[in-house]
Amino acid sequence: MPSSKWSLLWPILLTILVPLAVAWFVYPNHLPPGFGIFPPQLVVAPPGFNLLVFLLVAAAALVITALLIFPTWFGIQGGTPQPLPPPIAQGFPWWFWVGLVLNVFFWWLMWTRVTPFGDLVYYAFTPMWWGFILFLDGVVFKRRGGYSLIASRPIAFWISALVSVAGWSYFEFFDYFVLENWSYPNGFMAALPHSTIVIIFLAAYSTVWPAVFVWHSLLTSFPKFIARYENGPAIGLPSLVWLLGGLGLLALVVIWPYPFFWGIWVAPIAVFSAVLLKNNVWNPLTSLAQGNWSPAIIIALSSLCTGFLWEFWNYGSAHPTNPVTNPNYWVYNIPYVNVGHFFSEMPALGYFGYLPFGLLVWLLFIWVGELFGFSTDINLNQE
């Protein structure tokens, strides 16, 4: 393997090996309880509500919210909006209509669980989400006058679906070390062979990265929104600090999974950013180190927009009626702050985890592109 490829690969391998190595000394059986059960199942109940922890997390959430709403409070002065390329009048593309039909039909099927369509209801989650992705990309196409990820970046878009399967599988790995912060109570059901359920899950994983990127292409179609988070304080750390901090945090997650459960949303970001910075590869944190907060914040908000729909549709798929028909349905087992569920299995404060997750989505995609040599350009404003 060329040394340049190895320099990209070995730190990421450590994000897998370090938790396994630390777990060897932490657990009597050398692995966390429930490790390897797929999809993950809750094995050990987490600690209950803790007011002090809740208030501390809520305070951090309020600071983040203030940053997003009032960036000037944090020294982000904003910039001059740059006009987008002149659009050409376009109607909605054909995939907009296909996506709309898929989304509405499978959303209705998943929530109502009607019987005339037989076992099709078990498979509704993935086509519902792909329908939404096609629909939203069609909205972008019309808004941008013929530019969208599917129309203008088709190779990167479809590769992102493959990366998504591997990327969410990678992130799911860390869930075992926080003792299943999220789990899938319908992951083993008599109605379907387990091999089929595994395939259903892997298919669902293909939707994560494309959904976040399509939201990104929509949010970046508003020049004033892009400029809003420019010209702020430069925040950057040496790549070695990112690397050691990320790996160290992963070790703490394994040793104390409940106090450091939040670490799995942060530590991989630190390691991926270290790798990309060390190899002089642009990423959102490169811009942050130059005082441009916009790329990082917009991809974070793209993930949050996606997350609201994930949680909303997931919640509605499991209303208390029989039969159970959504294998992909998930619940949260988050210690200390698992309260405030509003039409969602996700507790209210948990939504803030989607913000760093958006960064991980983009960083991992850029990293895979560097490793395998394909373009990861999702910026439609450069047309």
C-alpha positions in Angstrom: 0.0 0.0 0.0 1.4 3.5 -0.9 2.6 5.4 2.1 0.1 8.2 1.4 -2.8 5.7 1.6 -1.4 4.2 4.7 -1.3 7.6 6.4 -5.0 8.0 5.7 -5.9 4.5 6.9 -4.0 3.7 10.1 -5.5 6.4 12.4 -9.0 5.3 11.4 -8.1 1.6 12.1 -7.1 2.8 15.5 -10.7 4.1 16.2 -11.7 0.5 15.9 -8.8 -1.2 17.6 -8.5 1.2 20.6 -12.1 0.5 21.9 -11.5 -3.2 21.5 -8.2 -3.1 23.2 -9.5 -1.1 26.2 -12.6 -3.3 26.4 -10.3 -6.3 26.8 -9.2 -4.9 30.2 -12.5 -3.4 31.3 -14.9 -6.3 30.8 -14.6 -9.9 32.3 -15.5 -11.3 28.9 -13.3 -8.8 27.1 -16.2 -7.2 25.2 -19.1 -5.0 26.3 -22.4 -6.8 27.1 -24.4 -7.4 23.9 -21.4 -6.8 21.6 -22.0 -8.2 18.1 -25.7 -8.8 18.4 -27.1 -7.3 15.2 -29.1 -5.2 15.2 -28.1 -4.0 18.6 -30.4 -5.0 21.5 -30.5 -3.4 25.0 -28.8 -5.7 27.4 -28.1 -3.5 30.4 -30.5 -0.8 31.5 -28.8 2.6 31.7 -28.9 5.0 34.8 -32.1 7.0 35.1 -32.7 10.7 35.1 -30.1 12.9 36.8 -31.1 16.6 37.2 -27.6 17.9 37.5 -26.4 16.2 34.3 -29.6 17.3 32.6 -29.1 21.0 33.5 -25.4 20.9 32.4 -26.4 19.4 29.0 -29.3 21.8 28.7 -26.9 24.7 29.3 -24.6 23.5 26.6 -27.6 23.1 24.3 -28.7 26.6 24.9 -25.2 27.9 24.1 -25.3 26.0 20.8 -28.7 27.3 20.0 -27.6 30.9 20.7 -24.6 30.4 18.4 -26.9 29.3 15.6 -29.5 32.0 16.0 -27.2 34.9 17.1 -23.8 34.2 15.6 -22.6 37.8 16.2 -22.7 37.1 19.9 -19.8 34.7 19.3 -17.8 37.0 17.1 -19.1 35.6 13.8 -19.6 38.8 11.8 -21.0 37.3 8.6 -19.9 38.1 5.0 -21.2 39.4 1.8 -23.6 37.0 0.1 -22.2 35.7 -3.2 -24.8 35.3 -6.0 -25.4 31.8 -7.3 -25.0 31.0 -10.9 -28.0 32.3 -12.9 -30.7 29.7 -12.9 -32.4 28.4 -16.0 -36.2 28.1 -15.7 -36.9 24.4 -15.0 -39.9 22.4 -13.9 -39.7 19.6 -11.5 -37.6 16.6 -12.8 -39.1 13.2 -13.3 -37.4 11.8 -10.1 -39.3 14.4 -8.0 -42.6 12.8 -9.0 -41.3 9.3 -8.5 -39.9 10.2 -5.1 -43.1 11.9 -4.1 -45.2 8.8 -4.9 -42.7 6.5 -3.2 -42.5 8.6 -0.1 -46.2 9.2 0.4 -47.2 5.6 -0.4 -44.6 3.9 1.9 -45.1 6.5 4.6 -48.8 5.8 4.6 -48.2 2.0 4.5 -45.6 2.1 7.4 -47.9 4.2 9.6 -51.2 2.5 8.8 -50.0 -1.0 8.5 -52.8 -1.9 6.1 -53.1 -5.6 5.2 -53.9 -5.6 1.4 -50.2 -5.2 0.5 -49.1 -8.2 2.6 -45.5 -8.4 3.6 -44.6 -5.2 1.7 -45.1 -3.3 4.9 -42.0 -4.8 6.5 -39.9 -3.2 3.8 -41.5 0.2 3.8 -38.8 2.2 5.6 -36.1 2.3 3.0 -38.2 3.1 -0.1 -40.0 5.8 2.0 -36.7 7.4 2.7 -35.3 7.0 -0.8 -38.6 8.6 -2.1 -38.0 11.6 0.2 -34.4 11.9 -1.1 -35.5 11.9 -4.7 -38.3 14.3 -3.9 -36.0 16.8 -2.1 -33.3 16.6 -4.8 -36.1 17.5 -7.3 -37.0 20.5 -5.2 -33.3 21.6 -5.3 -33.3 21.0 -9.1 -36.2 23.4 -9.6 -34.9 25.9 -7.1 -31.4 26.0 -8.6 -32.6 26.0 -12.2 -31.4 22.6 -13.3 -28.7 22.0 -10.7 -28.9 19.2 -8.1 -26.8 16.4 -6.8 -28.6 13.8 -9.0 -28.4 16.1 -12.1 -25.0 17.6 -11.5 -23.0 15.3 -9.2 -24.5 11.9 -10.1 -21.4 9.8 -9.4 -20.7 11.4 -6.1 -24.4 11.1 -5.1 -24.7 7.4 -5.9 -21.3 6.6 -4.4 -22.5 8.4 -1.2 -25.2 5.7 -0.9 -22.5 3.0 -0.9 -20.4 5.0 1.6 -23.5 5.4 3.7 -23.8 1.6 4.2 -20.2 1.4 5.4 -20.3 4.7 7.3 -23.4 3.9 9.4 -22.1 0.4 10.0 -18.9 2.0 11.3 -20.8 4.4 13.6 -23.1 1.5 14.7 -19.9 -0.2 16.0 -19.5 2.5 18.6 -23.0 2.0 19.9 -21.9 -1.3 21.5 -19.3 0.6 23.7 -21.9 3.0 25.1 -24.0 -0.1 26.0 -26.6 0.5 23.3 -27.6 4.2 23.5 -30.0 3.2 20.7 -31.4 -0.2 20.0 -33.9 -2.0 17.8 -36.6 -3.8 19.7 -38.1 -5.2 16.5 -34.7 -6.4 15.1 -35.7 -10.0 15.8 -39.2 -10.8 14.8 -40.8 -14.1 14.0 -42.4 -12.8 10.8 -39.1 -12.5 9.0 -35.9 -14.6 8.8 -33.1 -12.9 10.5 -31.0 -12.9 7.3 -33.8 -10.9 5.7 -33.8 -8.4 8.6 -30.0 -7.9 8.2 -30.5 -7.1 4.5 -33.4 -4.7 5.4 -31.0 -2.9 7.8 -28.1 -2.7 5.4 -30.5 -1.3 2.7 -31.8 1.3 5.2 -28.2 2.4 5.9 -27.9 3.5 2.3 -30.1 6.5 2.9 -28.2 8.3 5.6 -25.4 10.1 3.7 -27.5 11.0 0.6 -30.3 12.5 2.8 -27.8 14.7 4.7 -26.1 15.8 1.4 -29.4 16.6 -0.3 -30.4 18.8 2.6 -27.0 20.5 2.3 -27.6 21.2 -1.3 -30.9 22.9 -0.4 -29.5 25.0 2.5 -26.6 26.2 0.4 -29.0 27.5 -2.2 -29.6 30.5 0.1 -26.6 32.9 -0.3 -27.5 35.0 2.8 -27.6 31.8 4.9 -24.1 30.8 3.7 -22.8 34.3 4.4 -24.4 34.4 7.9 -21.7 32.2 9.4 -18.6 33.6 7.7 -15.8 35.8 9.2 -15.7 34.4 12.7 -12.9 33.6 15.1 -10.4 31.1 13.7 -10.5 27.9 15.7 -7.9 25.2 14.8 -5.8 22.7 16.6 -2.7 20.7 15.4 -3.6 17.4 13.8 -1.7 15.5 16.5 -3.9 17.1 19.2 -7.1 16.1 17.3 -5.8 12.6 16.9 -4.7 12.0 20.5 -7.8 13.7 21.8 -10.1 11.6 19.7 -8.5 8.3 20.5 -8.2 9.3 24.2 -11.9 10.1 24.3 -12.8 6.7 22.8 -10.8 5.0 25.5 -12.8 7.0 28.2 -16.0 6.0 26.5 -15.1 2.3 26.9 -14.0 2.7 30.6 -16.9 4.9 31.7 -19.6 4.5 29.0 -22.4 6.4 30.9 -20.6 9.6 31.8 -18.8 9.7 28.4 -21.7 8.4 26.2 -21.5 11.7 24.2 -17.9 10.8 23.2 -19.0 8.7 20.3 -20.5 11.7 18.6 -17.2 13.7 19.0 -14.2 11.4 19.0 -14.5 10.0 15.4 -14.8 13.6 14.1 -11.5 14.5 15.9 -9.7 11.5 14.3 -11.0 12.0 10.8 -10.2 15.7 10.9 -6.7 14.9 12.1 -6.1 12.5 9.2 -7.4 15.0 6.6 -5.5 18.0 8.1 -2.3 16.0 8.3 -2.7 15.1 4.6 -3.6 18.7 3.6 -7.1 17.6 2.4 -9.8 20.3 2.7 -12.6 19.6 5.1 -15.1 21.7 7.1 -12.6 22.1 9.9 -10.1 23.6 7.5 -12.5 26.4 6.9 -13.2 26.7 10.6 -9.4 27.2 11.2 -9.6 30.1 8.8 -12.5 31.7 10.5 -15.2 30.5 8.1 -17.8 28.7 10.2 -20.3 28.3 7.4 -19.3 24.8 6.0 -19.3 23.2 9.4 -22.5 24.8 10.6 -24.5 24.2 7.4 -23.6 20.5 7.2 -24.5 20.2 10.9 -27.9 21.8 10.3 -28.4 19.5 7.3 -28.0 16.6 9.6 -30.4 18.1 12.1 -33.1 18.6 9.4 -32.7 15.0 8.4 -32.8 13.9 12.0 -36.2 15.6 12.7 -37.7 13.5 9.9 -35.9 10.3 10.9 -37.3 10.6 14.4 -40.8 11.7 13.3 -41.3 8.9 10.8 -39.7 6.3 13.2 -42.1 7.3 16.0 -45.2 7.1 13.9 -44.2 3.6 12.7 -44.7 2.1 16.1 -47.9 3.4 17.5 -49.3 0.9 20.0 -51.3 -1.3 17.7 -50.6 -4.8 16.4 -48.9 -6.2 14.4 -45.3 -4.9 14.7 -44.2 -4.3 11.2 -41.2 -2.0 11.1 -38.0 -4.0 11.8 -36.0 -0.7 11.6 -37.8 0.9 14.5 -35.4 2.2 17.2 -35.6 3.5 20.7 -33.1 5.4 22.8 -31.5 4.3 26.1 -29.5 7.4 26.9 -28.3 7.8 30.5 -29.3 10.8 32.7 -31.2 12.9 30.0 -33.7 10.5 28.4 -36.7 12.8 29.0 -38.7 15.2 26.8 -40.0 12.9 24.1 -42.2 15.0 21.8 -43.6 12.8 19.0 -40.2 11.2 19.0 -38.3 8.4 20.7 -35.3 10.8 20.8 -35.2 12.9 24.0 -35.3 16.6 23.3 -31.6 17.2 24.2 -30.6 14.2 22.1 -31.3 16.1 18.9 -28.2 18.2 19.4 -26.2 15.0 18.7 -27.3 15.3 15.1 -25.1 18.5 14.7 -21.7 16.8 15.1 -23.0 13.8 13.3 -23.4 15.9 10.1 -19.7 16.8 10.4 -18.8 13.1 10.7 -20.9 12.3 7.6 -18.9 14.8 5.5 -15.5 14.1 7.0 -15.9 10.3 6.4 -17.1 10.9 2.8 -14.1 13.1 2.0 -11.8 10.5 3.6 -13.2 7.7 1.6 -12.8 9.8 -1.5 -9.2 10.4 -0.8 -8.6 6.8 0.0 -10.2 5.4 -3.2 -9.6 8.3 -5.5 -13.1 9.6 -6.4 -14.5 13.1 -6.3 -16.4 14.1 -3.2 -17.4 17.5 -4.4 -21.0 18.2 -3.3 -20.8 22.0 -3.6 -23.3 23.0 -6.3 -22.4 26.6 -5.9 -19.3 26.1 -7.9 -21.2 25.3 -11.2 
